[in-house]
Amino acid sequence: MEKNQPKKPFSLQRIAIRATRSIGSPESILLHTLFFIVIFSLSFFGWNFNDILLFLTTIVSLEAIYLAIFIQMTVNMNTRRLREVSRDVEEIQEDVEEIQEDVGEIQEDVEELQEDVEGITEDDGKGFSSETLPLN
């Protein structure tokens, strides 16, 4: 498997990702609202209100436990990914520093060449020309 290719999460992790994505969605709010309406309307169909609250408390508590676990799994996965990205950023930063050093060396070479060119043009001004040089 290539280094940059992300690992495919196993099925429970996929469930956790889907669950955490859907928690804050408008569909989730609608679903929970409808669920509470149905649960509380059971009292109109002869259910004891204390039994309804017991059932509702149990369901909501279980849901909260599982959502907390799913959210923590997602946070852990994202933390691992951020560590990987941080390592990649550090490598890129090292590469940039090396490139900066190379650019600095190239700039020094260009300055030296520029000084050489200026020296050559100054020498041409002192009387050296193709006419004054001896030919073999």
DRENGUPA-488828 format. One record per residue (C-alpha): x, y, z. Coordinates in pm, whole numbers, plus 32768, in hexadecimal, padded with zeros to 4 digits. Layout:
<lumros>
east:X&north:Y&up:Z;
...
</lumros>
This chain:
<lumros>
east:8000&north:8000&up:8000;
east:8088&north:8157&up:7FA5;
east:80E8&north:824D&up:80B7;
east:7FF9&north:8361&up:8045;
east:7ED3&north:8278&up:8011;
east:7DF0&north:8282&up:8144;
east:7DA0&north:813D&up:81F4;
east:7C3E&north:80C2&up:81C5;
east:7B99&north:80C4&up:831C;
east:7AF9&north:7F83&up:8392;
east:797D&north:7F72&up:83A4;
east:794F&north:7FF0&up:8509;
east:7A1D&north:8123&up:84BA;
east:7947&north:8163&up:8384;
east:7811&north:8149&up:845E;
east:78AB&north:8241&up:8554;
east:78FA&north:8335&up:843C;
east:779B&north:831E&up:83AE;
east:76FF&north:8343&up:8507;
east:77C7&north:847A&up:8560;
east:777D&north:8517&up:840E;
east:7609&north:84E4&up:8438;
east:75EE&north:8558&up:85A3;
east:75D5&north:86CB&up:855B;
east:750F&north:86B0&up:841B;
east:73B1&north:873C&up:83E9;
east:7338&north:85D9&up:83AE;
east:73B9&north:8575&up:8507;
east:72FF&north:8693&up:85AD;
east:71C2&north:8637&up:84F5;
east:71E5&north:84C5&up:8549;
east:721D&north:850A&up:86BC;
east:70FB&north:8600&up:86CA;
east:7012&north:8504&up:862A;
east:7090&north:83F5&up:8716;
east:7046&north:84CD&up:8848;
east:6EED&north:8528&up:87C4;
east:6E9B&north:83B8&up:878E;
east:6F22&north:8352&up:88E4;
east:6E63&north:845E&up:89A0;
east:6D25&north:841A&up:88D7;
east:6D26&north:82B6&up:895D;
east:6C86&north:8341&up:8A99;
east:6B4D&north:8387&up:89C5;
east:6B42&north:8214&up:896D;
east:6B37&north:819B&up:8AD4;
east:6CA8&north:817F&up:8B29;
east:6D11&north:81E1&up:8C87;
east:6DD5&north:832A&up:8C82;
east:6EDF&north:829F&up:8D71;
east:6F15&north:8174&up:8C8A;
east:6F38&north:8262&up:8B62;
east:703D&north:8331&up:8C1A;
east:70F8&north:81F7&up:8C85;
east:70FF&north:8178&up:8B1E;
east:7161&north:82CF&up:8A95;
east:7275&north:82FC&up:8B97;
east:7303&north:81A6&up:8B48;
east:7300&north:81E1&up:89D1;
east:7395&north:833E&up:89EB;
east:74A5&north:82C7&up:8ADA;
east:750A&north:81A9&up:89F3;
east:750B&north:8295&up:88CC;
east:75E8&north:838B&up:8988;
east:76DF&north:8279&up:89E6;
east:7701&north:81FB&up:8881;
east:7716&north:8358&up:87EE;
east:7829&north:83B2&up:88E5;
east:78EB&north:827B&up:8880;
east:78BA&north:82BF&up:870C;
east:7920&north:8429&up:8733;
east:7A59&north:83C7&up:87F6;
east:7AB6&north:82C9&up:86E8;
east:7A94&north:83D8&up:85E0;
east:7B64&north:84CA&up:86AF;
east:7C74&north:83C1&up:86D5;
east:7C78&north:837F&up:855D;
east:7C8E&north:84F3&up:8513;
east:7DA6&north:8519&up:8611;
east:7E6E&north:8407&up:8562;
east:7E32&north:84AE&up:8412;
east:7EA1&north:85FF&up:849B;
east:7FE3&north:855F&up:851A;
east:8025&north:84D5&up:83BE;
east:7FE0&north:8628&up:8322;
east:80C5&north:86CB&up:8422;
east:81DD&north:85DC&up:83BF;
east:81A1&north:862C&up:8250;
east:81AC&north:87A2&up:829B;
east:82F6&north:8775&up:8353;
east:8388&north:86BC&up:8227;
east:830F&north:87CB&up:813B;
east:83A1&north:88D5&up:821F;
east:84F4&north:8824&up:8217;
east:84E1&north:8815&up:809B;
east:8491&north:8988&up:808B;
east:85BA&north:89D6&up:816B;
east:869E&north:890A&up:8087;
east:8615&north:89C0&up:7F56;
east:8650&north:8B0F&up:8004;
east:87B9&north:8AAA&up:8045;
east:87E0&north:8A47&up:7ED7;
east:8749&north:8B91&up:7E67;
east:883A&north:8C49&up:7F4E;
east:8963&north:8B90&up:7EB5;
east:88E4&north:8BD7&up:7D56;
east:88BC&north:8D46&up:7DB0;
east:8A25&north:8D4F&up:7E2D;
east:8A98&north:8CAF&up:7CE7;
east:89D3&north:8DB0&up:7C1E;
east:8A71&north:8ECB&up:7CE8;
east:8BCC&north:8E3B&up:7CA7;
east:8B7F&north:8E1F&up:7B34;
east:8AFC&north:8F82&up:7B35;
east:8C41&north:8FFA&up:7BD8;
east:8D08&north:8F3A&up:7AD1;
east:8C3D&north:8FDA&up:79BA;
east:8C72&north:9134&up:7A54;
east:8DE6&north:90E9&up:7A6D;
east:8DF2&north:9082&up:7901;
east:8D3C&north:91BD&up:7890;
east:8E28&north:9292&up:7965;
east:8F52&north:91E6&up:78C1;
east:8EBE&north:9235&up:7767;
east:8EAF&north:93A2&up:77CC;
east:9026&north:93AA&up:7821;
east:9097&north:937E&up:76C1;
east:9076&north:920F&up:768C;
east:8FBC&north:91CA&up:7550;
east:8FCB&north:90CF&up:743A;
east:90AA&north:91C3&up:7374;
east:91B2&north:91E6&up:7483;
east:91D0&north:9076&up:74D4;
east:92E7&north:8FC2&up:741C;
east:9272&north:8EC5&up:7322;
east:9333&north:8D82&up:72F4;
</lumros>
